[in-house]
Amino acid sequence: MPPYSIQSSSVRHLNLQGWNYSGNHQFYSEQQCLSLIQSPLGQQCQYLLIEVDKRANIIHLVQKMKYLRALNVRCNDRKDNEELIKWLKPRLPSTCTFANDSTAPNEIRLWIR
């Protein structure tokens, strides 16, 4: 898990996608997402790339990271991106725009206004 206690007012972009020690994608749990949300980095983040284990974590990130404007996310509990987008749309503000990520087919992009 990244050092969320780092405090730097210039950090606005976080890329938390990557691999764990087993060589698998590092999917963030609900607790890890909440730790990020409550951290200084999470409180100022505007652009986040992350992999989450459950789709509800996406909702938490969008609703609780007050400066978040863009989110690239891979979700471990999705069947496909279209199904995930369909599930997210009624649960997120109507100001969110969704798109498939053409460079990473298992990820979606959200823009938050």
Secondary structure in CASP SS format (residue, H / E / C, confidence):
PFRMAT SS
TARGET T0000
AUTHOR 0000-0000-0000
METHOD secondary structure of the structure
MODEL  1
M C 1.00
P C 1.00
P C 1.00
Y C 1.00
S C 1.00
I C 1.00
Q C 1.00
S C 1.00
S C 1.00
S C 1.00
V C 1.00
R C 1.00
H E 1.00
L E 1.00
N E 1.00
L C 1.00
Q C 1.00
G C 1.00
W E 1.00
N C 1.00
Y C 1.00
S C 1.00
G C 1.00
N C 1.00
H E 1.00
Q C 1.00
F C 1.00
Y E 1.00
S C 1.00
E H 1.00
Q H 1.00
Q H 1.00
C H 1.00
L H 1.00
S H 1.00
L H 1.00
I H 1.00
Q H 1.00
S C 1.00
P H 1.00
L H 1.00
G H 1.00
Q H 1.00
Q H 1.00
C C 1.00
Q C 1.00
Y E 1.00
L E 1.00
L E 1.00
I E 1.00
E E 1.00
V E 1.00
D C 1.00
K C 1.00
R C 1.00
A H 1.00
N H 1.00
I H 1.00
I H 1.00
H H 1.00
L H 1.00
V H 1.00
Q H 1.00
K H 1.00
M C 1.00
K C 1.00
Y C 1.00
L C 1.00
R C 1.00
A E 1.00
L E 1.00
N E 1.00
V E 1.00
R E 1.00
C E 1.00
N C 1.00
D C 1.00
R C 1.00
K C 1.00
D C 1.00
N H 1.00
E H 1.00
E H 1.00
L H 1.00
I H 1.00
K H 1.00
W H 1.00
L H 1.00
K H 1.00
P H 1.00
R H 1.00
L C 1.00
P C 1.00
S C 1.00
T C 1.00
C E 1.00
T E 1.00
F E 1.00
A E 1.00
N E 1.00
D C 1.00
S C 1.00
T C 1.00
A C 1.00
P C 1.00
N C 1.00
E C 1.00
I E 1.00
R E 1.00
L E 1.00
W E 1.00
I E 1.00
R C 1.00
END
